[in-house]
Amino acid sequence: MKKYGNINTYYKLLLLISATSLFFLLLYVSLYLYTIQEEKQFYKSTYNQYKNEVNSLFKLNSETATATIIDVTFWDELVKYTKTRDKNWYNKSVASQFETYNMDYIGVYDLNNNLISKTVSSKIKTNDFIQKEVMSQLYKSKITRFYLRIPEGIVEVFGATIHPSDDPKKTKSNPSGYFFMVRLLDKQFLENLNLISSSKTSLKNENQTNASGEDVVNVDLDLKDYKNNVVSQLTFKRVFNLNFKNTKEILFVVILASLFNIIICLYFTKRWVYNPLKLITSILETGSLFAIGSLKRIKGEFGYIGNLFEENSNQRTQLEISKHKAEESDKLKSSFLANLSHEIRTPMNAIVGFSDLLNNPDLEENDKAEYLRIINRSGTNLVSIIEDLIEMSKIDALQIKPKYKGINLNKCIHELYETIKVTIPKEKQINFFVIECAHPIEKYLITDVVKLKQILVNLIANAIKFTDRGSISFGYEINESDGTVVFTVKDTGRGIDEKNLKAIFDRFLRVEDHFHAESNGLGLGLAISKAYIEMLGGSISVKSSFGNGSTFTFKIPLVLDESERKSKTKTNACFQRNSGNETILVAEDDNINFLLLKKILELRNYTIIRANNGQEAVDICAVNKNIDLVFMDVKMPVMNGLDAFAIIKKTNPDLIVIAQTAYSSAEDKEMILNLGFKNYITKPLKREKIFELLDESFVVNNKNKHKTEAAGL
């Protein structure tokens, strides 16, 4: 064996196959040519005979039903019934004889293809499954037999036109209607076929193939519909025993020779081919590093292939990492760009158009005030649209993850109620209230409080939008059977029709009819809410009908915080409002944004200092110790606001710094506050929000100064 050690795998296989095949071929060819011809001929003649027998028996099995329907449809009283539709006659003459027909369905139809009466057995639950096109064909052919697939299985349908008794050939008169008899090809039907054909019959399922073998003869009968398309196949099987003594003797010799040949082939094939190929297969299927190492240890070509696999595996790992990052980035960008152009031009049109009208010097003050309100409202809508688009894009890119913590659910519900109540327009006559839980949660519920509040706000805002008068309520209940908290938002507003109800949670969907034409919005609120609920492990559903209001119900897992929590008592301290003499540093690189913030702050006579970038802000704070508060833009040249804030806090930790940024997501806000900023405000800037932050910040600062002074005393 050593002299063959240096021969490569190809020649090893060639030598083995040549030696064994020469011995095997001479013995087997003569055997094969002799036996195969005999077997084919015998099987073919048996198959043809069996097929003819099956066709005759199956045709005979349907002749009784065919004769029955021919006899029934030459019936003057049945012709009369198609016109009078006398139920008593039908029940007495047809329905009462239903069992004698040996059918599972009998139906009488008029010439307009409408069902007049039917009688159905308990086996068939499907209603009116006879197609209209069948009757159109039957009007011409007078009689038909075909097969249909219904939920209960395959049925055989017999149909005939109804004529008077004096028209046996159906040529003298036009049809008065149609008569159908249907029987289900069920287990009982197949058992009857077994008896009369001495075979085992079955309906062939889709993608099922007949098992080939010498011990069974299979005959398939096509079951066709009225269009001559095959609906299914009925398979007849009969035992077929072929026993040739000479064949067995020859096969015994062949088996002995084959066994000896197989033993030799298995040994060397396993050693030279099977083991290496098994390792290669494992590498290709799973990328197993262990298999690559084993393949490398084999001498010859397979060892070289193992080295190539190792290099390819290292390259593929790097490519997968790069591909994942690229796909994630591309998905976010594509999703954002695809959504951004949808309905964004409406508020932009109002802003540009009414801004142009304000240039008219002859414009009256009332019109000017109205135009400004429209511009302000359109700007707010535009910001809302962009925020929703960004949030939806982040959801699609899987960049949002739930942040769980324990919350006091009852407190959360009532805080939301107080917050939303004041936003309901006064012209809407709405009774807004909380549905109190019969068994409220005493412990803290573990969930993402920001997303839970956003879901409820979206659903309630949607209810307010489509309710002009009536009531809106929301609350929760505990479902202990499936361990969930079930939230409900109910309104008595316009409701949703069935057409729009099916796609109410699809993104960018808006109800388009004259009742909802005045509603605005991009149609992402419910889609975002649904995504948040599924992110929290829950589900949402809606019940509604047009004009009767809507009820949105969603549930999330009931997970309670078992740790004990001590309630914190709040001490209220009253301090005077800021005097307006404070010095405020505005770190802002954009001139327009700085001008807007400056004009707002000058309404309270604050002293304003500007820094054009983060480095200037650091330098000014180091020199000027009279600065009381800093508005720090997060994104600036030279040095960004976050780095500048970190340096300022080291030298002046008590200085109030408020971040101003275009980033508006809950995750961005949490990140900024965790860095140590006193507060956070998003662009576009609003005067009321700025003054509210200033009042709060200066009150807290005064409180800290009082504490410092008291400690010094």
C-alpha atoms as one frame of an Amber mdcrd trajectory, in Angstrom:
protein
   0.000   0.000   0.000   2.954   2.372   0.557   3.690   2.621  -3.168   0.202
   4.017  -3.734   0.591   6.615  -0.952   1.902   9.311  -3.301  -0.846   8.863
  -5.896  -3.332  11.734  -5.782  -6.994  11.206  -4.982  -8.188  11.269  -8.600
  -6.015   8.307  -9.609  -6.840   6.424  -6.415 -10.534   6.629  -7.247  -9.919
   5.791 -10.896  -7.931   2.656  -9.966 -10.572   1.483  -7.482 -13.530   2.072
  -9.815 -11.830   0.400 -12.785 -10.903  -2.764 -10.867 -14.274  -3.290  -9.211
 -16.402  -2.227 -12.188 -14.764  -4.689 -14.571 -15.625  -7.610 -12.323 -19.125
  -6.364 -11.563 -20.089  -5.252 -15.091 -19.545  -8.621 -16.799 -21.763 -10.368
 -14.268 -24.495  -7.772 -13.997 -25.052  -6.675 -17.633 -26.335 -10.052 -18.757
 -28.544 -10.263 -15.687 -29.937  -6.772 -16.094 -30.771  -7.051 -19.820 -32.597
 -10.319 -19.234 -34.651  -9.449 -16.173 -35.519  -5.845 -16.873 -37.166  -6.596
 -20.198 -39.327  -9.314 -18.725 -40.353  -7.264 -15.740 -41.267  -4.206 -17.819
 -43.394  -6.178 -20.205 -45.266  -7.983 -17.477 -45.805  -4.848 -15.429 -47.012
  -2.905 -18.482 -49.625  -5.467 -19.435 -50.814  -5.695 -15.839 -51.018  -1.917
 -15.538 -53.041  -1.483 -18.742 -55.469  -4.192 -17.735 -55.879  -2.675 -14.266
 -56.334   0.821 -15.672 -59.142  -0.297 -18.000 -60.806  -2.088 -15.130 -60.595
   0.986 -12.882 -61.975   3.326 -15.553 -64.922   1.034 -16.183 -65.710   0.621
 -12.474 -65.453   4.343 -11.743 -67.648   5.218 -14.693 -70.178   2.615 -13.590
 -70.117   4.096 -10.055 -71.305   7.452 -11.447 -73.930   6.103 -13.844 -76.537
   5.663 -11.123 -76.270   9.302 -10.104 -76.280  10.390 -13.755 -79.418   8.366
 -14.460 -81.068   9.799 -11.364 -80.440  13.433 -12.313 -81.632  12.801 -15.879
 -84.821  11.260 -14.528 -85.437  14.055 -12.010 -84.940  16.895 -14.490 -87.712
  15.559 -16.814 -90.365  16.505 -14.293 -93.292  18.835 -14.946 -93.804  19.569
 -11.272 -90.129  20.563 -10.898 -90.563  22.920 -13.883 -93.559  24.408 -12.135
 -91.609  24.726  -8.868 -88.950  26.897 -10.485 -91.709  29.428 -11.105 -93.954
  29.047  -8.039 -91.129  28.219  -5.557 -93.583  26.317  -3.411 -91.549  25.320
  -0.336 -94.158  22.746   0.757 -93.916  20.929  -2.553 -90.096  20.949  -2.403
 -89.997  19.613   1.136 -92.567  16.906   0.341 -91.314  15.800  -3.087 -87.557
  16.459  -2.987 -86.203  17.127   0.495 -88.087  14.216   2.032 -86.451  11.865
  -0.507 -82.962  13.279   0.107 -81.502  10.055   1.551 -82.641   8.028  -1.490
 -80.461  10.162  -3.758 -77.370   8.995  -1.823 -76.001  12.537  -2.121 -74.682
  15.175   0.316 -76.139  18.245  -1.436 -79.131  18.930  -3.681 -79.764  22.410
  -5.068 -82.316  23.962  -7.430 -81.328  27.197  -9.220 -83.310  29.549 -11.477
 -82.157  30.820 -14.866 -80.688  33.894 -13.184 -78.221  31.558 -11.413 -79.863
  32.229  -8.050 -80.353  29.441  -5.524 -84.050  28.600  -5.012 -83.776  25.737
  -2.523 -81.169  23.341  -1.250 -80.865  20.300   0.988 -77.509  19.590   2.590
 -76.173  16.772   4.744 -74.144  17.414   7.860 -70.946  16.657   5.946 -71.006
  19.914   3.932 -70.922  23.290   5.678 -69.913  25.469   2.717 -72.668  27.664
   1.284 -73.453  28.112  -2.437 -70.216  26.780  -3.941 -71.662  26.234  -7.455
 -70.079  28.880  -9.681 -72.213  31.059 -11.963 -70.024  30.138 -14.936 -71.003
  26.481 -14.494 -74.662  27.321 -15.063 -73.858  29.337 -18.174 -72.092  26.284
 -19.630 -74.837  23.953 -18.424 -77.475  26.000 -20.272 -75.838  24.867 -23.516
 -74.680  21.350 -22.597 -77.913  20.346 -20.719 -76.025  17.923 -18.455 -72.619
  17.978 -16.799 -70.447  16.107 -14.342 -67.288  17.564 -12.805 -65.352  17.882
  -9.540 -64.729  20.776  -7.170 -62.455  21.382  -4.195 -64.265  22.890  -1.192
 -63.073  23.266   2.428 -64.622  19.887   3.299 -62.714  18.098   0.525 -63.315
  17.034  -3.081 -66.926  16.803  -4.252 -68.421  15.217  -7.375 -71.032  17.505
  -8.956 -73.858  16.316 -11.229 -75.852  19.041 -12.959 -78.680  19.132 -15.487
 -81.152  21.615 -16.919 -84.832  21.260 -15.939 -87.332  20.500 -18.765 -90.905
  19.243 -19.088 -91.508  15.520 -19.353 -92.509  15.781 -23.027 -89.021  16.971
 -24.014 -86.765  13.952 -23.367 -84.006  15.191 -25.676 -84.184  18.727 -24.242
 -84.495  20.218 -27.714 -88.121  21.376 -27.734 -88.063  23.744 -24.792 -85.721
  26.118 -23.097 -84.438  25.189 -19.629 -86.593  26.267 -16.686 -83.743  26.097
 -14.220 -80.841  23.962 -13.026 -80.720  20.925 -10.737 -77.463  19.946  -9.001
 -76.570  16.846  -6.989 -73.274  16.766  -5.084 -71.576  14.015  -3.149 -68.475
  14.305  -1.019 -65.595  11.971  -1.827 -65.144  11.098   1.833 -63.957   8.041
   3.698 -67.247   6.180   3.125 -67.100   6.849  -0.638 -63.540   5.528  -0.808
 -64.472   2.416   1.191 -67.247   1.641  -1.324 -64.723   1.978  -4.151 -62.403
  -0.389  -2.261 -65.126  -3.033  -2.212 -66.121  -2.876  -5.866 -62.561  -2.549
  -7.220 -60.693  -4.837  -4.813 -58.182  -2.033  -4.443 -57.029   0.514  -1.952
 -58.225   3.951  -3.057 -57.215   7.386  -1.805 -57.259  11.024  -2.880 -53.817
  12.251  -3.771 -52.690  15.318  -1.863 -50.804  18.184  -3.502 -47.127  17.459
  -4.210 -47.754  13.771  -3.377 -46.120  11.229  -5.666 -46.864   7.561  -6.018
 -44.353   5.263  -4.377 -42.810   3.129  -7.048 -42.230  -0.523  -6.367 -42.731
  -3.980  -7.788 -45.322  -5.002  -5.235 -47.977  -2.370  -6.047 -49.714  -1.182
  -9.224 -50.872   2.432  -9.100 -53.518   3.969 -11.363 -54.373   7.662 -11.068
 -57.680   9.017 -12.324 -57.792  12.729 -12.983 -60.704  14.529 -11.294 -61.402
  17.584 -13.473 -63.497  20.691 -12.876 -65.920  22.319 -15.291 -62.973  24.052
 -17.028 -61.325  20.657 -17.618 -58.576  21.521 -15.138 -57.345  18.767 -12.824
 -58.609  19.404  -9.279 -57.158  16.257  -7.733 -56.385  12.652  -8.508 -57.961
   9.451  -7.261 -55.329   6.766  -6.737 -56.092   3.046  -7.008 -53.536   0.628
  -5.616 -53.470  -3.150  -6.018 -50.889  -5.643  -4.867 -48.678  -6.858  -7.681
 -46.457  -9.856  -6.998 -43.736 -10.621  -9.462 -41.753 -13.717  -8.533 -39.267
 -15.148 -11.037 -37.182 -17.990  -9.698 -34.392 -17.525 -12.185 -34.250 -13.830
 -11.393 -33.838 -14.497  -7.698 -31.010 -16.952  -8.286 -29.154 -14.521 -10.494
 -29.740 -11.688  -8.031 -28.331 -13.811  -5.214 -25.070 -14.209  -7.101 -25.012
 -10.494  -7.867 -25.625  -9.616  -4.226 -22.680 -11.713  -3.061 -20.415 -10.063
  -5.587 -21.813  -6.623  -4.774 -21.272  -7.063  -1.054 -17.630  -7.884  -1.585
 -17.252  -4.918  -3.930 -19.089  -2.562  -1.516 -16.844  -3.490   1.419 -13.748
  -2.590  -0.548 -15.291   0.629  -1.911 -16.579   1.764   1.481 -13.218   1.328
   3.152 -11.163   3.264   0.640 -13.877   5.791  -0.247 -14.362   6.603   3.416
 -10.651   7.017   3.936  -9.788   8.947   0.756 -13.018  10.757  -0.145 -15.845
  10.527   2.394 -14.043  11.973   5.422 -12.556  14.977   3.562 -15.822  15.686
   1.738 -17.750  15.472   5.009 -15.430  18.094   6.469 -15.868  20.282   3.380
 -19.657  19.934   3.616 -19.587  20.902   7.284 -17.449  23.932   6.459 -19.768
  25.055   3.653 -22.922  24.569   5.731 -21.836  25.831   9.150 -18.424  27.431
   8.688 -17.063  25.186  11.450 -13.559  26.228  12.493 -12.972  22.747  13.930
 -13.738  21.190  10.520 -11.343  23.640   8.828  -8.574  22.607  11.250  -9.222
  18.903  10.628  -9.208  19.411   6.855  -5.876  21.270   7.037  -4.265  18.250
   8.721  -5.047  15.974   5.739  -2.094  15.647   3.355  -2.426  16.481  -0.312
  -5.095  18.513  -2.122  -7.589  18.508   0.758  -5.031  20.034   3.120  -4.484
  22.873   0.646  -8.251  23.337   0.356  -8.418  23.592   4.167  -5.919  26.479
   4.078  -8.038  28.213   1.466 -11.168  27.761   3.607  -9.392  29.301   6.584
  -8.424  32.376   4.570 -11.950  32.635   3.137 -13.517  32.333   6.603 -11.424
  35.202   7.931 -12.322  37.387   4.947 -16.034  36.511   5.183 -16.151  37.424
   8.869 -14.771  40.875   8.095 -17.170  41.262   5.160 -20.180  40.289   7.309
 -19.266  42.917   9.883 -18.858  45.576   7.181 -22.042  44.476   5.411 -24.112
  44.614   8.590 -22.945  48.142   9.322 -23.554  49.259   5.730 -27.031  47.704
   5.587 -28.009  49.254   8.896 -26.870  52.673   7.720 -28.472  52.295   4.293
 -31.731  51.062   5.781 -32.018  54.082   8.048 -31.145  56.477   5.222 -33.488
  54.857   2.685 -36.354  54.668   5.148 -35.904  58.309   6.131 -35.656  59.617
   2.543 -38.626  57.549   1.394 -40.814  58.931   4.177 -39.574  62.530   4.156
 -41.201  63.583   0.861 -44.656  62.310   1.875 -47.016  65.240   2.581 -44.234
  67.577   3.697 -45.130  70.186   1.071 -48.459  71.141   2.663 -47.050  73.034
   5.690 -44.169  74.321   3.581 -46.650  75.778   1.109 -48.449  77.618   3.917
 -45.199  78.946   5.424 -43.765  80.204   2.114 -47.087  81.466   0.761 -48.247
  83.446   3.786 -44.716  84.750   4.432 -44.831  86.229   0.934 -48.241  87.806
   1.631 -46.824  89.502   4.746 -44.612  91.614   2.442 -47.704  93.505   1.287
 -47.465  96.990   2.925 -51.231  97.505   2.607 -52.051  94.394   4.632 -54.506
  94.995   7.461 -53.514  94.138  11.014 -56.226  91.480  11.381 -55.035  89.691
   8.234 -51.412  90.004   9.340 -52.228  88.412  12.710 -54.150  85.610  10.997
 -51.264  84.936   8.565 -48.795  84.784  11.455 -50.995  82.267  13.274 -51.146
  80.125  10.131 -47.349  80.270   9.696 -46.836  79.340  13.357 -49.297  76.466
  13.156 -47.808  75.193   9.880 -44.317  75.329  11.365 -45.490  73.300  14.362
 -47.079  70.743  12.017 -43.884  70.552   9.970 -41.797  69.864  13.080 -44.272
  67.174  14.171 -44.087  65.539  10.726 -40.278  65.477  10.738 -40.146  64.081
  14.292 -42.584  61.301  13.390 -40.606  60.448  10.258 -37.348  60.263  12.180
 -38.956  58.132  14.906 -40.433  55.731  12.323 -37.097  55.493  10.517 -35.344
  54.636  13.794 -37.945  51.953  14.485 -37.397  50.455  11.015 -33.633  50.488
  11.538 -34.000  48.782  14.957 -32.245  51.679  16.659 -34.827  52.022  19.434
 -34.752  49.617  22.356 -37.118  49.623  25.345 -35.700  50.862  28.646 -37.512
  49.123  31.457 -37.945  50.453  34.971 -40.572  50.329  37.685 -43.374  52.919
  37.520 -46.389  53.799  39.640 -49.035  53.063  37.006 -51.931  54.731  38.836
 -49.919  57.921  39.294 -48.811  57.798  35.660 -52.410  57.504  34.433 -53.635
  60.470  36.465 -50.640  62.615  35.503 -51.419  61.968  31.871 -55.042  62.897
  32.493 -54.089  66.246  34.026 -51.629  66.976  31.216 -53.978  66.118  28.354
 -57.102  67.692  29.865 -55.832  71.238  29.433 -54.949  70.635  25.748 -58.504
  69.792  24.652 -59.841  72.689  22.506 -62.507  74.668  24.331 -64.860  74.581
  21.342 -65.106  70.787  21.644 -67.780  69.593  24.063 -65.941  66.559  25.401
 -66.307  64.812  28.740 -62.774  63.527  29.387 -62.289  61.101  32.287 -60.277
  58.147  33.614 -61.753  54.656  33.863 -60.749  53.629  37.370 -59.394  50.085
  37.731 -61.484  47.800  39.947 -58.325  46.175  41.310 -55.489  48.694  40.833
 -51.856  47.629  40.855 -50.318  48.259  44.268 -46.746  47.511  43.243 -44.599
  49.143  40.585 -45.091  47.956  36.980 -41.881  47.264  35.064 -42.117  48.756
  31.573 -40.767  51.596  29.423 -42.602  54.586  30.878 -41.681  56.952  28.017
 -43.033  54.665  25.338 -46.114  53.751  27.386 -46.972  57.439  27.818 -46.342
  58.107  24.129 -48.686  55.268  23.153 -51.483  56.622  25.364 -50.894  60.213
  24.212 -51.060  59.173  20.548 -54.293  57.205  21.029 -55.973  59.932  23.116
 -54.849  62.687  20.713 -56.308  60.665  17.877 -59.592  60.362  19.790 -59.680
  64.125  20.468 -59.048  64.876  16.797 -62.072  62.887  15.624 -64.472  63.689
  18.496 -66.320  67.016  18.443 -68.730  66.232  21.259 -69.366  63.313  23.568
 -66.865  61.555  25.808 -63.306  60.232  25.798 -62.087  57.862  28.478 -59.021
  55.779  29.165 -57.780  53.388  31.837 -56.489  49.909  32.506 -57.513  46.519
  33.894 -55.540  43.448  34.984 -55.981  40.218  33.016 -54.607  37.569  35.355
 -55.438  34.700  33.002 -52.744  35.679  30.476 -50.646  37.890  32.783 -51.163
  41.199  30.998 -52.180  44.785  31.688 -55.004  45.763  29.313 -55.304  49.465
  28.446 -58.414  50.957  26.841 -58.958  54.286  25.059 -62.600  54.829  24.158
 -64.341  57.708  22.384 -67.796  58.511  21.010 -66.481  60.302  17.937 -66.936
  59.721  14.236 -65.685  56.155  14.226 -64.000  54.257  11.417 -65.713  52.399
   8.575 -64.858  48.786   7.826 -62.797  49.641   4.738 -60.367  51.849   6.672
 -60.471  49.712   9.832 -58.481  46.927   8.187 -55.459  49.164   7.551 -55.766
  51.699  10.380 -52.299  50.837  11.744 -50.536  51.116   8.372 -48.048  53.943
   8.187 -49.066  57.106   6.293 -52.731  56.032   6.342 -55.302  58.779   6.656
 -59.056  58.328   6.418 -60.000  59.912   3.121 -63.662  61.007   3.032 -65.612
  64.257   3.303 -66.150  63.704   7.050 -62.404  63.609   7.755 -61.149  65.994
   5.073 -60.285  68.672   7.612 -58.036  66.415   9.713 -54.320  66.834   9.223
 -51.264  64.826  10.100 -48.958  62.407   8.388 -50.669  59.235   9.572 -47.795
  57.811  11.591 -49.177  58.103  15.126 -50.965  54.745  15.193 -48.119  53.015
  13.304 -45.589  54.279  15.862 -47.885  53.261  18.728 -48.253  49.756  17.294
 -44.478  49.450  16.880 -43.920  50.570  20.497 -46.517  48.102  21.823 -44.935
  45.204  19.942 -41.532  46.373  21.173 -42.880  46.044  24.736 -44.105  42.501
  23.996 -47.789  43.366  23.568 -50.480  43.699  20.914 -53.166  46.210  19.922
 -56.661  45.923  18.447 -59.516  48.287  17.604 -63.287  48.012  17.485 -65.188
  50.703  15.635 -68.053  51.460  13.301 -68.755  54.659  11.437 -70.714  57.126
  13.550 -70.450  55.099  16.777 -66.988  55.940  18.049 -63.919  53.743  18.501
 -62.354  51.620  21.223 -58.618  50.972  21.072 -57.345  48.174  23.309 -53.745
  47.173  23.827 -52.040  44.936  26.331 -48.490  44.593  27.629 -46.941  41.958
  29.916 -47.743  42.280  33.620 -44.297  42.325  35.257 -44.192  43.736  38.779
 -41.250  45.168  40.687 -41.061  43.045  43.834 -38.501  45.280  45.529 -39.724
  47.619  48.251 -39.801  51.307  47.448 -39.937  54.129  49.923 -42.051  57.043
  48.836 -40.256  60.339  48.628 -41.923  63.329  50.192 -41.575  66.569  48.322
 -40.996  69.830  50.139 -42.373  72.855  48.403 -40.306  76.008  48.658 -41.370
  79.328  47.246 -38.793  81.720  45.821 -39.180  84.935  43.978 -39.070  84.911
  40.229 -35.821  85.903  38.506 -35.281  89.611  38.429 -34.329  89.931  34.760
 -30.863  91.345  35.538 -29.081  88.042  35.029 -26.291  87.563  32.515 -26.844
  84.794  29.982 -24.249  83.338  27.622 -25.652  82.016  24.333 -23.296  79.547
  22.625 -24.694  79.394  19.079 -22.867  79.352  15.727 -25.922  80.067  13.559
 -26.706  83.788  13.282 -30.459  83.359  12.768 -30.839  81.020  15.724 -28.825
  83.400  17.906 -30.872  86.397  16.795 -34.136  84.607  17.634 -32.953  83.551
  21.093 -31.515  87.018  21.755 -34.776  88.759  20.878 -36.719  86.412  23.165
 -34.341  86.953  26.105 -34.313  90.729  25.637 -38.042  90.726  26.398 -36.978
  90.295  30.048 -33.990  92.641  29.917 -31.347  89.926  30.350 -27.718  90.749
  29.565 -26.768  88.657  26.510 -23.253  87.471  25.624 -22.574  85.383  22.504
 -20.070  82.606  21.823 -19.755  81.428  18.198 -18.408  77.987  19.063 -17.672
  75.714  21.977 -14.119  76.948  22.480 -15.284  80.560  22.778 -17.878  79.469
  25.349 -15.160  77.815  27.448 -12.926  80.917  27.238 -15.726  83.367  28.134
 -16.848  81.275  31.132 -13.262  81.116  32.391 -12.915  84.931  32.294 -16.428
  86.174  33.150 -17.589  84.924  36.548 -20.811  86.980  36.381 -22.507  84.617
  33.940 -25.641  83.156  35.557 -26.782  80.744  32.830 -25.565  79.268  29.534
 -27.638  78.196  26.520 -25.304  75.636  24.919 -25.896  74.492  21.322 -24.882
  70.840  21.117 -23.534  70.915  17.555 -20.986  73.712  16.860 -17.699  74.094
  14.960 -14.213  74.061  16.516 -15.559  72.397  19.692 -19.034  70.903  20.072
 -21.316  71.790  22.964 -20.889  68.494  24.800 -17.107  68.815  25.016 -17.393
  72.490  25.981 -19.889  71.635  28.732 -17.540  69.003  30.198 -14.726  71.579
  30.490 -16.972  74.300  31.946 -18.386  71.984  34.621 -14.875  71.219  35.864
 -14.090  74.912  36.535 -17.612  76.087  37.436 -19.743  73.131  38.592 -22.594
  75.328  39.888 -23.138  77.172  36.602 -26.561  76.471  35.054 -26.153  75.060
  31.519 -29.196  74.343  29.326 -28.669  72.292  26.156 -30.325  73.484  22.964
 -30.411  71.032  20.079 -32.359  69.829  17.068 -32.308  66.265  18.436 -35.732
  65.580  19.951 -36.028  61.880  20.713 -36.449  60.556  24.254 -33.125  58.738
  23.948 -31.306  61.971  23.017 -32.909  63.826  25.910 -31.963  61.098  28.380
 -28.377  61.066  27.097 -28.019  64.862  27.463 -29.516  64.967  30.960 -27.304
  62.060  32.059 -24.265  64.121  31.047 -25.215  66.687  33.696 -27.023  69.452
  31.802 -29.528  71.292  33.985 -32.214  71.104  31.331 -32.889  70.583  27.669
 -34.763  72.493  24.934 -35.304  71.484  21.325 -35.414  73.572  18.196 -37.563
  75.281  16.963 -37.434  77.481  20.077 -40.658  78.658  21.716 -40.835  81.750
  23.904 -43.095  80.206  26.564 -40.881  77.136  26.927 -37.734  79.278  27.262
 -39.278  81.485  29.961 -40.548  78.395  31.806 -37.041  76.878  31.825 -35.497
  80.169  32.986 -37.992  80.552  35.830 -37.385  76.974  36.952 -33.588  77.210
  36.648 -33.243  80.520  38.503 -35.628  79.347  41.265 -33.473  76.255  41.823
 -30.337  78.369  41.743 -31.785  80.784  44.322 -32.696  77.831  46.506 -29.096
  76.559  46.392 -27.772  80.025  47.245 -30.077  80.217  50.267 -28.756  76.887
  51.471 -25.147  78.080  51.010 -25.794  81.285  52.905 -27.528  79.403  55.728
 -24.570  77.053  56.020 -22.212  80.014  56.228 -24.192  81.525  59.106
